[in-house]
Amino acid sequence: MKKGWMYIVISTILFSTMEIALKEIAGDFNPMQLTMTRFLAGGIFLIPFAVNTMKKRGVRIEVKDLRFFALLGFLGVAVSMTFYQLAITDTNASVVAVLFSCNPAFVMVFAALLLHEAVRRRNVAAIILEIIGIIVIINPFHVQIGVSGIVFTLLSVLTFALYGVLGKRKCAKYGGVAVTCMSFLFGAFELLAFAGISHIPAFAATMAGNGLGVFADIPFFTGYSMENIGFVLYIFIGITGAGFASYFTAMEKTSANSTSLIFFFKPVLATVLAFFILHEVIPCNMVAGIVLILAGSMANILPGLIESRKAKNRIGAGAGAET
């Protein structure tokens, strides 16, 4: 159990620094290139963890499931993380971090619609509080942050939540690490294929002519330097590889409720780090939005943690009575 909480702490720190690290090198790389290469590296890093998990479960990847993993990779990496990287490039790292922390609320909605999971009162309260928090941060009457960055972030959150819910169907069979590894690799190769197409002159001209130059002539190897290699390795191996490995290991050793605490602490820690490292201004409406999102997270997480603790106590009391 203690190891599980250690993995939660590691994941929280790594995920909280993600937007800041990406912001530091965003100007050095094409957003599509950065997404493509970091998830390829992350997927490769996760291979031994995935193999170990499947060995313990006594399963192998079935050919019939490859199309499903291709769909997951498309949603979770090719689409969601592309929007995410565009958001990082376009707006404050702290804003992206806070809005992305609303992911569990959207997961609940998709889980109810697609998996027919029960929606409790606390789930509804969490969704309402987090939506209000988003509106307060956006501050539609006095917008001070890039609207496109907000749109990109919300599209990223929505598609990543859908990715998570669909992936849950295969987690019971293969394990979370294996599903993540396969989706990362498929998503990265899909982006590699798109990057190849982006070099076709007619396609590149069409993209550039419609204001979508970021999708034209996507580079493969440019941008790397001695100045940014530290950030690159930290993002590729640390955040994307070790971060997700720690996240799913924490889920296996504790519970989904306990692991979701990562998204409770992430907006606060990420905002504080963005303030000190990137010197981003944190306006009052953003502070209010963070408080509302934290309240929503606690409304959803705390009852589950309490129920889990009571259940363990009952089991412990029953075991003691038998002896």
N, C-alpha and C positions, 0 to 999 in steps of 0.2 A: 504493500500500500504506500509506504514511504517513497519507494522508487517511482510509483505512479505520480505522486505530487511533485517529485523532482522533475519529471518529464513535463508536467504542466507548467512549472516555472520556466524551464528552458524554452518551451514553445511560446509562452507569453512574451519573453524577452526578445526572441528572434522575430516573431510576428509583429511586435510593436516597433521594431526598427526597420521593417520592410520598406515602408513608404519613404522613409528618410534616406535609406541606402539607395533606393531606386531613383529618388530625386537627385541625389548627388551625381549620378552618371547619366541621367536622362538626356542631357545635351550631347553626349558622346556617341550615342547609338540611335539607330532607327527603332521606334517602339516595337515594331513587328520583329525585328532582328533580336532585340533584347528578350522578348517573350519567348521566342522560338528557342534560343540557345540556353536560357536559364532552365526551361522545363525539360529540355533534352538532357542537360547535365543533372538536374534533379531526378529525372526518371532513371538514369543510369545509376545514380547514387543509391536509389531505393531497391534496385534489383536484388542484391543479397538479402535484404530484409524481407522482400516479397517471397523469394524462394524459400527462405527459412519458415515463413508463416505457412506457406502452402504445404511444405513437408510435414509440419506439425499437424495440419488438417488432413493430410493424405489425399490431396487433390492436385490436379494439373489443369492448366488452361485448356479449355475445350475450343475446338475450331468454331463451333456455332456461336460462341460468346465473343469472338473477335469483332464482329460488326457492332455489338453492343459497346465494347470498349472504344471502338472508333467513334461512335456517337458521343460517348462520355468525353473523350479527348477533344472533340469538336466543340462541345458546349463549355467544358471547364477550362480549356486552355486556349484553343483557337479563337473562340468568341469572347468568353468572360475575361480572360487575362489580357487580351488585346485591348478591350475597352478599359480595363484597369490601368494598363500602362499608358494609354492615351490620357486618362484622367490624371495620372501622376504628372505627366508632362504639362498638362493644361491648368492645374490648380494646386492649391496648397496641400502638402503631404498630410498635414493634420486633418484637413477636411475629408480627404479620401479615407484615412484610417478610421475616423469616427463613423462615417457613413457605412463603410464596409463592415463595421462591427454589428450592424443591424442584420447581418446575414441570418442568424438563428430565427428571427421573426419571420422572414420570408420562407425559410425552410419549413416552418410550421404550417404556413399556408399551403405550400406545394404538397407537403406530406398529407394534409387533410384532403386535398383535391385528388391526388394521384394514388396515394397508398391507403386512403380512407382511415387515417389515424384520427383518434378522437381529439377534438379541440376543447380544452377546458377553459374555465373563466379566466384563470391566470394567464393563459395563452393569449386570449383576446385583450386583456388588460395590457400585456406586454407589447402587443402589436400596436395598440392605440397610442401608448406612451412613446414608443419608438418612432411612429409616424409623426406625432406632434414634435418630437425632438428633431426629426429631419426637417420639418417645415420651419422650425425656429432657427436652425442652422442656415438654411437656405435664405431665410428672411426675404420673402418674395416682394415685400413692399420697399425694401431698401437693399437690393442685391449688391453685395460688396465682393463677391467671389465669382469666378467664371461660371456662367450658366452651362456651357458645354462640358466643363469638368464635372459638374454635378450630374448632368445627364449621363455621361460616360460611366461615372461611378455607380449610379443606380442601375444602369443596364448591366454592369459587371456583377453587382450584387444579385440581381434577379436571375441571371443565367447561371451564376455559381451556385445559388440555392437550388435551382432546378437540377444542376449537375450532382449536387450532394444527395438529393432525394432519389434520383434515378440510380445513382451509384449504390445506395443502400440495399437495393434488391440483390446485388451480387456480393455485398460484404459478408453476408451470412455464409456464403459458400466459400469465397476465396480469402476473406479477411480484408480489412480496410487498407492495409499497406499495399497488398497486391493489386487491389482495384485502383488505388491512387497511382501506383507505379505504371500500370498498363495504360491508364488514361493519360498520364503525363507523356509517355513515349508516343502514343498514337497522336496526341495533340501536337507534339513537337514535330513529328514527321508530316502531319497535315500542313503545318505552317511552313515547313521546308519545301513541300510541293508547291504551295502558294508563292513562296519566295522565288522559286524557279520560274513560275508562270509570269511573275511580275517583271521579269527581264525580257519578255517578248515585246518588241518595239511597239506594236499596235496597242497591246494591253497597257503598257506603261504610259503611252501618250494619252490614252483614254482616261486613266486615273489622274494623271497630272492635269489634264485639261478640265477636269471636273472638281478641282480643288482637293483631290485625294492623293497628293504627291507622296504621302507617307506609305501608300500601298504600291508605289511604282519603284522599280529597280531596287528592291530590298537587298541590302548588302549582307554578306555572310561573315566576313572576317575583318572588316574595317572597324575602327573606333577603339581598339585595344591599345593601351599604352602602359608604361611603367607607373604613371600617376594614378590610373584607375584600376589596375590589376587587383589590388587588395579588396576594393569594393566588389569587383566582379566575382572573385572567389568567395567572398562572404555571402553574396546574393545567391550564386549558383549552388555552392556546396552547403553553406551554413543555413540560410533562410529556406531555400526551396527544397534542399535535400534533407538536412538534419531537422529543420523546423517541422516539416510534414511527417517525418519518421517519428519524431518525439510526440507529435500531436496524436497520431494513431496508436502509438505505444501507450500513451497516457490513457486513451480511451479503453484499451484492452485491459489495463491494470487497475483502472478506477471505474468510472462510469461516464456515460454521455453527459449527465448533468454536471459532474465534477469538471469534466474537460471543457464544458461550455463556459466555465469561469474565465477562460482565456479571453473570450470576447467581452467579458465584463471589465477586465483590467486593461485590455489593449487600448481602448480610446483614450483613457486617462494617461497611461504611460507614453503612448505615441504622441499625444498632444504636448506633454511636458518636454519630451525629447526634441520635438520639432521646434519648440520655443527656444530651447537652449542651444541646439545644434544648428538649425537653419534660420534662427531668429525670426520665425514666423509670428506675426501678431495674432493673438487670440482674443477676438472681440467678445463682448459680454453675451451676445446672442449665441455664440458658439459654446460658451461655458454653460448657459442655460440649457442648450440642446444636449450637451453631454450629460448633464444631471438627469434630464428626462429619459435619455437612452439607458443610462445606468439603472434608473428606477424600473424601466421596462425589463431590463435584463434580470434584475433581482426578483421582480414579480414572477418571472418564468423559472429562474434557476433555484431560488431559495426553497420553495415548497418541495421540489424534487430532492434536494439535498437533505432536508429534514425527514422526508419519508424514507429515504435510503438509510439514514442513520437509525431511525426507529426500527426498520426492518432488521438491520444488523444486530441491534440490541435485543430484539425479540429472539433471533436465532441464537445469540449468545446465551440468553437467559434459558432458552429451551435446552441447549446443550449442557448447561450447568445443572439443570434440574435432573437430566437423565443420568448424569454421573453421580 
